[in-house]
Amino acid sequence: MGFNCGIVGLPNVGKSTLFNALTEAALAESANYPFCTIEPNVGRVPVPDARLDRLAEVAKSQKVIPTQLEFVDIAGLVRGASKGEGLGNQFLANIREVDAVLHLLRCFEGETAHVDGSVDPLRDADTVETELLLADLESCEKQYEQAAKKAKQGDKDSIAKRDVLGPVVEGLRAGIPARNVELTAEQRKTLKGLHLLTSKPVLYVSNVDEGSVATGNSLSQKVEERAQQEGAGHVVISAEIEAEVAQLSDPEEKQSFLDDLGLSESGLSRVIKEGFRLLNLITFFTTGPKEARAWTVRNGANAPEAAGVIHSDMERGFIRAETIFWQDFVDSGGESAAKEAGKMRVEGRDYTVKDGDVFHFRFNV
C-alpha cells in the first residue's frame, strides 16, 4: 500500500534540494533555473519510529524494516498553469496522482533568482492555489453539467455527484478549495472519487536560511499563521542544511550537527512525520527473530485490512489477530512474557487497529 506526498511550489524555491535530502540521493538535478525537474522524481523514505527500534532490541531481530512514505518531486509551476502555461498541464496531472500536497515556500533571500523578482511566500502560495482552483473549477463545471442532466433521469450516482459538485463549484468560484467546502461524511466519499487538486490535504513547508532554522523568521511566521487559519500543517526547515545532514552517515555526528543548530531532530524527520499525520496514517508492527517491521494503514482500518497490507492471502483467510500494545511488549520483555502477563488480546474481524499494535495474524487459505 503506497502513500505519497507531492512536493510543489514555484521554480527556485528549493524543491529539488529538499527532495535530494529526503531521499539522501541526488536523484533530482538542482540548478538555478526554472524547470530543472522536468519529470517527477519519486523517492521512498523511511519513517523514523523509535518504537520499532525498541521492539527489535527486545525481540533480538536480525533485521529492522521501517515503514515508508513516498515523495514526488514535481516540476515548478508558473502563473497560467491551468491554461497550459510553462509545464502547466504536466504539473497539474502529476499533482492529481498524489495523496497529499507538500507546498514548499521560499522564506529566504539569496543569490538564486526568484521567478517573480522578490521573496513573498504568501504571494507564492496564492499563485499555486489559484492555478489549482482554476483547474478544478473548469473540471467541476463540466462534470456538474453532465451530472445534472443524468440526475434528471433519476440516476442515483449522478444525483449524488450533482449534490456534491454544486457546493464545490460554488466554493471554488468564491476562492474556497474543495477540501474546505462543507460536506457530509457521505458526500466526502464522493468528493474523494473526483480526484480534485484542491481536495488534497496540504502541508506548508517554510524553507528558511540557516540562521533561522531553529526559530523561523518573519516570513515563515506569516506562513504558519496562514496554515493555522486553513487547518493545514506547517514545518520550518532549511533545505540546504538538510542536504548537508543527509550526507552524514554517522548517527552521533548527525545529532551533534543538529545540536549545534539548536535542533532536537532534523527538519526532514518532522516533514516525514507531519506528512504521515496529514495522510491520516497509523503504524502497526510485526516482530520476530528474523525481523521487526513497521506497516502502514489508514486510521480506522480493521484487523483483516491490516493483515492484507502484509499479504492479500492473510486478509482473505483471516481468522483472528493476536495483539500486544508495543509498550507492553517492551516492558514485558517480549511476546511470551507479555502473553504470560495477560497483555496479549485476541481480536476478531471487527477490531479497529490502534497505532502501536504488535500483531500476529492467524489465517487459513
C-alpha positions in Angstrom: 0.0 0.0 0.0 1.7 3.2 -1.2 1.1 6.7 0.2 2.7 9.7 -1.4 3.2 13.4 -1.0 3.9 15.7 -4.0 6.4 18.5 -3.4 5.0 21.5 -5.2 5.9 25.2 -5.5 7.2 27.8 -7.8 10.6 27.4 -9.6 13.7 28.0 -7.5 12.2 27.6 -4.0 14.3 24.6 -3.2 12.1 21.6 -4.2 14.8 19.5 -5.7 17.3 20.3 -2.9 14.7 19.1 -0.4 13.9 16.1 -2.5 17.5 15.1 -2.7 17.9 15.4 1.0 14.8 13.5 1.7 15.9 10.5 -0.4 19.6 11.0 0.5 20.5 10.8 -3.1 20.9 13.3 -5.9 18.0 11.9 -8.0 16.8 15.4 -8.9 19.1 17.9 -10.5 19.3 21.2 -8.6 20.0 24.2 -10.7 19.5 28.0 -10.7 16.9 28.0 -13.5 13.2 27.0 -13.8 12.0 23.6 -14.8 15.3 21.7 -13.9 12.9 19.0 -12.8 11.2 18.0 -16.0 9.8 14.6 -15.0 8.5 14.0 -11.5 11.1 12.1 -9.5 9.9 9.6 -6.9 11.7 8.6 -3.8 10.7 6.4 -0.9 11.9 7.4 2.6 11.8 5.5 5.9 9.5 6.9 8.5 11.5 7.5 11.8 10.0 5.5 14.6 11.8 4.9 17.9 9.2 2.2 18.9 10.4 -0.1 16.1 14.0 0.1 17.3 12.9 -0.8 20.8 10.8 -3.7 19.6 13.7 -5.0 17.5 16.0 -4.8 20.5 13.7 -6.7 22.8 12.8 -9.4 20.1 16.5 -9.6 19.1 15.5 -9.2 15.5 18.2 -9.6 12.8 16.6 -7.0 10.5 14.7 -3.8 11.2 12.4 -2.7 8.4 10.7 0.7 8.9 7.5 1.7 7.0 8.0 4.1 4.2 6.4 7.3 2.7 6.8 8.2 -0.9 7.7 11.7 -2.1 7.3 13.0 -5.6 9.3 16.0 -6.8 7.1 17.9 -9.3 8.2 20.4 -11.8 7.8 24.1 -10.8 4.5 25.9 -11.5 4.1 29.3 -13.0 1.1 31.6 -13.5 -1.2 30.4 -16.2 -0.5 26.7 -15.5 -4.3 26.0 -15.5 -4.3 27.2 -19.1 -1.2 25.2 -20.1 1.5 27.8 -19.4 5.0 26.6 -18.7 4.7 22.9 -17.8 1.2 23.5 -16.5 -0.7 20.5 -17.9 2.0 18.1 -16.8 2.3 19.8 -13.4 -1.5 19.5 -12.7 -1.6 15.9 -13.9 1.2 15.0 -11.6 -0.5 16.6 -8.6 -3.7 14.8 -9.3 -1.9 11.5 -8.8 -0.6 12.2 -5.2 -2.4 11.7 -1.9 -1.3 15.0 -0.3 0.5 18.2 -1.3 3.7 19.3 0.4 3.8 23.0 -0.5 7.4 24.3 -0.3 7.6 28.1 0.1 10.7 30.2 -0.1 11.3 32.2 3.1 14.9 33.3 2.5 16.8 35.9 0.5 19.7 34.9 -1.6 21.5 35.0 -4.9 19.2 32.5 -6.6 16.7 34.5 -8.6 13.0 34.3 -7.7 10.7 33.8 -10.7 8.7 36.9 -9.5 11.7 39.1 -8.7 11.1 39.2 -4.9 10.5 36.9 -2.0 6.9 36.7 -0.7 5.8 33.2 0.4 2.1 34.2 0.8 2.0 35.5 -2.8 3.7 32.3 -3.9 1.1 30.2 -2.0 -1.7 32.2 -3.6 -0.2 31.7 -7.1 -0.2 27.9 -6.8 -3.5 27.8 -5.0 -5.2 30.0 -7.7 -3.9 27.7 -10.5 -5.2 24.6 -8.7 -8.6 26.4 -8.1 -9.0 27.4 -11.7 -8.1 23.9 -13.0 -10.6 22.4 -10.6 -13.3 24.9 -11.4 -13.1 24.2 -15.1 -13.3 20.4 -14.5 -16.1 20.6 -11.9 -18.3 22.9 -14.0 -18.2 20.4 -16.9 -18.8 17.5 -14.6 -21.7 19.3 -12.9 -23.5 19.9 -16.1 -23.1 16.2 -17.1 -24.2 15.0 -13.7 -27.2 17.4 -13.6 -28.5 16.1 -16.9 -28.3 12.4 -15.8 -29.7 13.3 -12.4 -33.0 14.5 -14.1 -33.3 10.9 -15.4 -33.2 9.6 -11.9 -29.7 8.1 -12.0 -28.7 7.7 -8.3 -24.9 8.1 -8.8 -25.4 11.2 -10.8 -27.7 12.7 -8.2 -25.1 12.1 -5.5 -22.4 13.6 -7.7 -24.5 16.6 -8.6 -25.3 17.3 -4.9 -21.5 17.3 -4.2 -20.4 19.3 -7.2 -23.0 22.0 -6.6 -21.5 23.4 -3.4 -17.9 22.6 -4.6 -18.3 24.7 -7.7 -19.9 27.5 -5.6 -16.9 27.3 -3.2 -14.3 27.3 -6.0 -15.9 30.4 -7.6 -15.5 32.1 -4.2 -11.9 31.0 -3.9 -12.5 28.2 -1.4 -10.6 25.0 -2.1 -12.7 21.8 -2.3 -11.2 20.4 1.0 -12.7 23.3 2.9 -16.2 23.1 1.4 -18.8 22.0 4.0 -20.0 18.5 3.1 -21.4 15.5 4.9 -19.3 12.4 5.6 -21.1 10.5 2.8 -20.5 13.4 0.4 -16.8 13.4 1.3 -16.6 9.9 -0.1 -18.0 11.1 -3.4 -15.6 14.1 -3.4 -12.6 11.8 -2.9 -13.6 9.9 -6.1 -13.5 13.1 -8.1 -9.6 13.4 -7.5 -9.7 17.2 -7.4 -6.5 19.1 -6.9 -7.8 21.3 -4.1 -9.4 18.4 -2.2 -6.0 17.1 -1.2 -4.6 17.9 2.3 -1.8 20.4 2.4 1.4 20.7 4.4 3.2 24.1 4.1 7.0 23.8 4.4 8.8 27.1 5.0 12.3 26.9 3.6 14.4 29.4 5.6 18.1 30.4 5.9 20.5 28.6 8.2 20.3 31.3 10.9 16.5 30.9 11.1 16.2 27.2 11.1 15.7 26.8 14.9 13.2 29.6 15.4 11.9 30.6 12.0 11.7 34.1 10.7 9.1 36.8 9.9 8.3 35.2 6.6 7.8 31.7 8.0 5.7 33.2 10.8 3.3 34.5 8.1 3.1 31.0 6.6 2.4 29.5 10.0 -0.5 31.9 10.5 -1.9 31.0 7.2 -1.6 27.3 7.9 -3.4 27.8 11.3 -6.2 29.7 9.6 -6.7 26.9 7.0 -6.2 24.0 9.4 -3.2 22.9 7.4 0.1 21.5 8.7 3.3 23.6 8.8 7.0 22.8 9.2 10.1 25.1 9.2 13.2 23.7 7.5 16.4 24.8 5.7 16.7 22.6 2.6 20.4 23.4 2.3 21.1 22.3 5.9 19.0 19.2 5.4 21.1 18.4 2.3 24.3 18.6 4.5 22.7 16.5 7.3 21.7 13.8 4.8 25.4 13.4 3.8 26.4 12.4 7.4 26.2 8.7 7.8 27.3 8.5 11.5 24.2 9.0 13.8 26.2 10.6 16.5 27.9 13.0 14.1 24.5 13.9 12.7 23.0 14.5 16.1 26.0 16.7 17.1 25.5 18.8 13.9 21.8 19.2 14.8 22.6 20.1 18.4 24.9 22.9 17.3 22.0 24.3 15.3 19.6 24.0 18.3 17.6 21.3 16.8 16.4 18.1 18.5 15.7 16.3 15.2 16.2 17.0 11.5 13.6 19.0 9.6 13.2 16.0 7.3 12.1 13.9 10.2 9.5 16.5 11.0 8.4 16.7 7.4 8.0 12.9 7.1 6.1 12.7 10.4 3.8 15.5 9.5 3.2 14.0 6.1 2.3 10.8 7.8 -0.1 12.6 10.1 -1.5 14.6 7.2 -2.4 11.4 5.4 -4.2 10.1 8.5 -2.0 7.0 8.7 -1.1 4.8 11.7 1.6 2.2 12.2 1.4 -1.4 13.4 4.3 -3.8 13.9 5.3 -7.4 13.4 8.2 -8.8 15.3 10.3 -12.0 15.4 13.9 -13.2 15.5 14.2 -12.7 11.7 12.8 -9.2 11.5 11.0 -6.4 13.2 8.9 -4.5 10.8 6.6 -1.4 10.7 3.5 -1.4 8.5 1.1 1.4 7.4 -2.7 1.5 7.3 -5.3 4.3 7.2 -6.6 5.3 10.6 -9.8 3.4 11.1 -8.7 0.2 9.3 -9.9 -3.2 10.7 -7.7 -6.2 11.5 -8.3 -8.0 8.2 -7.3 -4.9 6.3 -4.1 -4.7 8.3 -3.4 -8.3 7.5 -4.0 -7.6 3.9 -1.2 -5.0 3.9 1.2 -7.8 4.6 -0.3 -10.2 2.1 -3.7 -10.5 0.4 -4.0 -14.2 1.4 -3.9 -13.1 5.0 -6.8 -10.8 4.6 -8.8 -13.4 2.6 -8.2 -16.2 5.0 -8.3 -14.0 8.2 -9.2 -16.0 11.4 -8.1 -13.7 14.2 -5.4 -11.3 15.3 -3.3 -11.7 18.4 -2.1 -8.3 19.5 0.1 -6.7 22.2 0.5 -2.9 22.5 4.1 -2.1 21.7 4.8 -0.6 25.2 3.5 -3.7 26.9 5.7 -5.8 24.6 8.8 -3.8 25.5 8.0 -3.6 29.2 7.3 -7.3 29.5 10.5 -8.3 27.7 8.9 -9.9 24.6 5.9 -11.8 23.3 6.0 -14.8 25.6 6.4 -12.7 28.7 3.6 -10.3 27.6 1.3 -13.2 27.0 2.0 -14.7 30.4 1.3 -11.3 32.0 -2.1 -11.2 30.3 -1.1 -8.4 27.9 -2.0 -10.3 24.7 -5.5 -9.9 23.3 -7.3 -12.0 20.7 -9.3 -9.8 18.3 -11.7 -10.6 15.5 -12.7 -9.2 12.2 -14.3 -6.0 13.6 -11.3 -4.9 15.6 -10.1 -1.4 14.7 -6.3 -1.2 14.5 -4.6 1.0 17.1 -1.4 2.9 16.4 1.3 0.8 18.0 -0.3 -2.6 17.9 2.1 -5.5 17.6 0.2 -8.2 15.6 0.4 -11.9 15.0 -2.2 -12.9 12.4 -3.9 -16.3 12.2 -5.2 -17.1 8.8 -6.1 -20.1 6.6 -6.3 -20.1 2.8 
